[in-house]
Amino acid sequence: MDKSKKITQRTEDFSEWYQDIIEEAGLAEHSVVRGSMVIKPYGYAIWENIQKELDSRFKDLGVENAYFPLFIPESFLKKEAEHVEGFSPELAVVTIAGGKPLAENLVVRPTSETIIYDTFKNWVSSHRDLPLLINQWANVVRWEMRPRMFLRTTEFLWQEGHTAHATAEEADEFSLKILELYKNFTEEFMAIPVIEGIKSESEKFAGAYKTYTIETIAQDGKAIQYATSHNLGQNFAKAFNIKFSNKNSQEEFVHQTSWGLSTRSIGALIMSHSDDNGLVLPPKIAPIQVVIIPFVGGNKELAERVNAKCQEIKSRLDQTGLLRVKIDNSDKNFGEKNYYWEKRGVPLRIEVGPKDIDKNSFIVSRRDLLQKQEVSEDTLVEFCVSMMTEIQLFLFHQAQNRVAKQVVKAENYEEFKKLLEEGNAVYAFWDGDPKVEERIKEETKATIRCLPFKKQNEVGNSLLTNKDGSRMCLFAKSY
């Protein structure tokens, strides 16, 4: 029996639609612990594909993986004033262990700068030890007030990179190199267009010198901070006494970066591509790229013939080494199987029945376009391989065209507010005054997502103050 429910339409209730997609695609479910989620096998398979691709790209830059403790002495966070102030509301603190009060409270990792840099001071002594390029795959805990699966959860999975460099120039260059890596990964692998830029002072990471970001726009016009790369300057180096002897035998503090991408990327994936029929996955990220669906009745002889042909097709597709293929041999009826895999966003479905075998051609369904076409058996393998590239590019360009329409320039504050209410993200000029930034946030609930790199040469009259020579910013309501 199919226990699925009807998916809420996006135009009816975008938030409910998002939750329905997660449930019906079998990605995750709520845990008994408030704000936490259970990532189900299909959802975790997507995360594993993200891990595999990113990990390879990090290692190409010379980054090595390590692992650091989950528990952090509370005093460590207090060593960098901005850092502890920025994270205090979100901290989970352990006060009792082994049935006894702890001599010092332990914070459950919200991010790992402090515990890692206490270690870095032991690993760095000479310029020969630099650059130090470390990444860890881990979980973190931040006590979210308004949790939403994948986008904001009390516990989530991520990677966090941490580096130490000899000069300020090297650190900034590396933080931007990582940002470009994130951008390329997101657009090439996830088929999600992003906007690169730098955060305003009020929106940057707590304790950072600069925060670079890539932002994406969901189908409802809200922004999602997809990944960030922070130039930490020497703030943490001074707090944790991370020094090295330079080439002139002079002692200096290192210059550092940190950077991360989390399971929020799956939330952005859902909100970028999915439709009212369920999840839509770009082929590169899809755990299953092609599903073969047998179509048989109660005739045992015909069933054996169909199943043999399914195995033959799977073997031919597997031999390419380019496709992840599954045969659905479940006891669901044919319609249920089709709907099951449609909701899970599998890029291609191949229907195999006795009549298809006799005709030497098969019906292939594209998930992205919800279209079917007949493909001859002789060209089936070539067709499936070529479709992976075509679907990947189509989904990226479709999202790119959508975002281009959703991000609109405002000439004045009234127009700015109107565009936001209509569900747009907005380009507008800002004079750099944090009081103006805060007023806009209070009045519209929109924040400066970034000062876009591609708009850095555009100047004009600021919102509210009308001050000339102001920088262009991306404003949006956000998740």
Secondary structure, DSSP 8 states (H G I E B T S, - for coil): ---------TTT-HHHHHHHHHHHTT-EEE-SSTT-EEE-HHHHHHHHHHHHHHHHHHHHTT-EE----SEEEHHHHTTSHHHHHHHGGG-EEEEEETTEEEEEEEEE-S--HHHHHHHHHHH--BGGG-SEEEEEEEEEE---SS-BTTTB-SEEEEEEEEEEESSHHHHHHHHHHHHHHHHHHHHHTS----EEEE--TTTS-TT-SEEEEEEEE-TTS-EEEEEEEEEEETHHHHHHT-EEE-TTS-EEE-EEEEEEEETHHHHHHHHHH-BTTB----TTT-S-SEEEEE---S-HHHHHHHHHHHHHHHHHHHTTTS--EEE--SSS-HHHHHHHHHHTT-SEEEEE-HHHHHHTEEEEEETTTTEEEEEEGGGHHHHHHHHHHHHHHHHHHHHHHHHHHHEEE-SSHHHHHHHHHTT-EEEEEE-S-HHHHHHHHHHHS-EEEEEEGGGTT-EE--TTT--TTEEEEEEE-B-
